[in-house]
Amino acid sequence: MSWLACYKRLLMTSMRAEYFFEKYKTVLSKEQYNRLENFNLGITKSLVFPDEEMEELDRKFEERKKYDEALYKTAQRNTLGIQLEKQQKIEEAIKVYEENIVDKFLAMHSYDRLMILYRKQKRYSDELRVIEIAIDVFSKKENYSEYIDKLAHRKNKTEKYLQKR
């Protein structure tokens, strides 16, 4: 058994169930949650998460942590972009929103604002670039078909503007 596996087993036996739940609650499966709940309620006397299961929980926890950090960063930038727009600092707002689309996080605000701002400035090639990035990003996930349809319609409209120039 590896040192890491020994450590995780030792850690699991000494870790209080409340702390364990608090740390892993966002990544526990329903079955894992039920096992933990049964232990907390005294229905079962012991709680064991095998090493492989702990490693998987740790992996999921780290993924979730990265996702949450990206979400926070995106929200911060969107808030800053909104403030800059209110102050009529449009070019600065565009830079902030562009930072978000580089990260390709699934948040529509930056894409939508950039499309609107570029359209107002008649920067149709930039608008088209943002639309294409958004289609690429959102088409990789389920439940965005309406948004993708809206983007496709907007893309056609923008391409027509470009052809007229």
C-alpha positions as CSV (number, residue, x, y, z in Angstrom):
1,M,0.0,0.0,0.0
2,S,1.4,3.4,-0.9
3,W,2.1,6.2,1.6
4,L,-0.7,8.2,0.2
5,A,-3.2,5.4,0.6
6,C,-2.1,4.8,4.1
7,Y,-2.3,8.5,4.9
8,K,-5.8,8.7,3.4
9,R,-7.0,5.7,5.4
10,L,-5.6,7.1,8.6
11,L,-7.1,10.5,7.8
12,M,-10.5,9.0,7.1
13,T,-10.6,7.2,10.4
14,S,-9.7,10.3,12.4
15,M,-11.7,12.8,10.4
16,R,-15.0,13.8,11.9
17,A,-18.0,13.1,9.7
18,E,-19.1,16.7,9.9
19,Y,-15.8,18.0,8.5
20,F,-15.8,15.3,5.8
21,F,-19.3,16.3,4.8
22,E,-18.5,20.0,4.8
23,K,-15.5,19.4,2.5
24,Y,-17.0,16.9,0.1
25,K,-20.7,17.8,0.1
26,T,-20.6,19.2,-3.4
27,V,-19.1,16.1,-5.0
28,L,-20.7,13.3,-3.1
29,S,-22.8,10.9,-5.0
30,K,-26.3,10.1,-3.7
31,E,-25.1,6.7,-2.4
32,Q,-22.1,8.3,-0.7
33,Y,-24.3,11.0,0.8
34,N,-26.7,8.4,2.1
35,R,-23.9,6.4,3.7
36,L,-22.6,9.5,5.5
37,E,-26.1,10.4,6.6
38,N,-26.8,6.9,8.0
39,F,-23.5,7.2,9.9
40,N,-24.4,10.6,11.3
41,L,-27.9,9.4,12.3
42,G,-26.4,6.3,14.1
43,I,-28.0,3.9,11.7
44,T,-24.6,2.5,10.8
45,K,-21.8,2.2,13.3
46,S,-18.9,2.7,11.0
47,L,-18.1,4.7,7.9
48,V,-15.5,3.5,5.4
49,F,-14.5,5.1,2.1
50,P,-12.0,2.9,0.4
51,D,-8.8,4.5,-0.9
52,E,-9.9,4.5,-4.5
53,E,-13.2,6.2,-3.6
54,M,-11.3,8.9,-1.6
55,E,-9.0,9.5,-4.5
56,E,-12.0,10.0,-6.8
57,L,-13.6,12.3,-4.2
58,D,-10.3,14.3,-4.0
59,R,-10.2,14.5,-7.8
60,K,-13.8,15.7,-8.0
61,F,-13.2,18.2,-5.2
62,E,-10.2,19.7,-7.0
63,E,-12.2,19.9,-10.2
64,R,-15.1,21.6,-8.4
65,K,-12.6,24.0,-6.7
66,K,-11.2,25.0,-10.1
67,Y,-14.7,25.5,-11.5
68,D,-15.7,27.6,-8.5
69,E,-12.6,29.8,-8.8
70,A,-13.3,30.3,-12.6
71,L,-16.9,31.2,-11.8
72,Y,-15.8,33.7,-9.2
73,K,-13.2,35.3,-11.5
74,T,-15.8,35.5,-14.3
75,A,-18.4,37.1,-12.0
76,Q,-15.8,39.6,-10.8
77,R,-14.9,40.6,-14.3
78,N,-18.5,40.8,-15.4
79,T,-19.2,43.1,-12.4
80,L,-16.3,45.3,-13.3
81,G,-17.4,45.3,-17.0
82,I,-20.9,46.5,-15.9
83,Q,-19.4,49.2,-13.8
84,L,-17.1,50.4,-16.6
85,E,-20.0,50.5,-19.0
86,K,-22.0,52.6,-16.6
87,Q,-19.0,55.0,-16.4
88,Q,-19.0,55.1,-20.3
89,K,-15.5,53.4,-20.3
90,I,-16.5,51.1,-23.1
91,E,-13.1,50.2,-24.4
92,E,-12.0,49.2,-20.9
93,A,-15.2,47.2,-20.4
94,I,-14.5,45.4,-23.7
95,K,-11.0,44.4,-22.5
96,V,-12.5,43.0,-19.3
97,Y,-15.2,41.0,-21.2
98,E,-12.6,39.8,-23.7
99,E,-10.6,38.3,-20.8
100,N,-13.7,36.3,-19.9
101,I,-14.2,34.8,-23.3
102,V,-10.5,33.8,-23.5
103,D,-11.2,31.6,-20.4
104,K,-14.2,30.1,-22.3
105,F,-16.3,29.8,-19.2
106,L,-20.0,29.0,-19.6
107,A,-21.4,32.4,-18.7
108,M,-23.4,34.3,-21.4
109,H,-23.0,37.8,-20.0
110,S,-19.6,38.6,-21.5
111,Y,-20.4,37.1,-24.9
112,D,-23.7,39.0,-25.0
113,R,-22.2,42.3,-23.9
114,L,-19.3,42.1,-26.4
115,M,-21.7,41.3,-29.3
116,I,-23.8,44.3,-28.3
117,L,-20.9,46.7,-27.8
118,Y,-19.2,45.6,-31.1
119,R,-22.5,46.0,-33.0
120,K,-22.9,49.5,-31.6
121,Q,-19.4,50.3,-32.8
122,K,-20.0,48.7,-36.2
123,R,-17.1,46.3,-35.5
124,Y,-18.9,43.4,-37.2
125,S,-15.8,41.2,-37.6
126,D,-15.2,41.4,-33.9
127,E,-18.8,40.6,-33.2
128,L,-18.7,37.7,-35.6
129,R,-15.5,36.4,-33.9
130,V,-17.3,36.5,-30.5
131,I,-20.4,34.8,-31.9
132,E,-18.3,32.0,-33.3
133,I,-16.4,31.5,-30.0
134,A,-19.7,31.4,-28.1
135,I,-21.2,28.9,-30.5
136,D,-18.1,26.7,-30.0
137,V,-18.1,27.0,-26.2
138,F,-21.8,26.5,-25.6
139,S,-22.4,23.8,-28.2
140,K,-20.1,21.5,-26.1
141,K,-22.7,21.5,-23.3
142,E,-26.2,20.3,-23.1
143,N,-29.2,22.6,-22.5
144,Y,-28.0,25.6,-24.5
145,S,-29.8,24.8,-27.8
146,E,-32.0,27.9,-27.6
147,Y,-29.0,30.1,-27.0
148,I,-27.1,28.5,-29.8
149,D,-30.1,29.1,-32.1
150,K,-30.1,32.7,-31.1
151,L,-26.3,32.9,-31.8
152,A,-26.8,31.2,-35.2
153,H,-29.4,33.8,-36.1
154,R,-27.2,36.6,-35.0
155,K,-24.3,35.2,-36.9
156,N,-26.3,35.2,-40.2
157,K,-27.4,38.8,-39.5
158,T,-23.8,39.9,-38.8
159,E,-22.4,38.1,-41.9
160,K,-25.0,40.1,-44.0
161,Y,-23.7,43.3,-42.5
162,L,-20.1,42.3,-43.4
163,Q,-21.1,41.5,-46.9
164,K,-22.7,45.0,-47.3
165,R,-19.4,46.7,-46.4
